[in-house]
């Protein structure tokens, strides 16, 4: 079983839709949770960074963490064609050794 | 502007050839990382460096080598021993290796292909 599971998509939505992207993980030691956006032929760009369960909002983006269910989500409101990219979740922990792992990414296409 | 610069953007390797990918950062970060990205496989850690003159193997180090002679620079050499080098290579950095509360930041990658 992979430590992080992320649906690869592709996910196609119309412009203006609310998008929900998700990851599940198995290791309860993970404490910090990140979402990266990666455009084609570019490096991942840090989008959101959260700690502990709850919600964090930044403009049209909301990151949600549910540690009890080992489930994290990224919501995009009023999605735009410029949001079309691959979204990677990542999580980190220091429990004797440092661990920083990534999901495989979900490809999102927002249709104009 | 602070950031991570990778060069070249595209690189081609011939059989039996070693090639070196450049990574430079001006973020004053201690830790640097090299990842390989293949379709459907996510990011896999090749090597990391916690501090100057120190580096450690990651999950897929075979066929690769690195050096860390300066804080700003962490070049990756893909040797002829790496039989399947075609991939997108990403360099990242963070404030310190064992600060799990500090995220990693990435360059824009180098795409390596075999001729």
Interface residues (C-beta under 8 A of the other chain):
Chain A: X8 X31 X32 X34 X36 X41 X42 X43 X44 X45 X46 X49 X51 X88 X90 X92 X93 X94 X98 X99 X100 X102 X103 X104 X105
Chain B: X4 X6 X40 X41 X42 X43 X90 X97 X98 X99 X100 X101 X103 X104 X105 X106 X107 X108 X109 X111
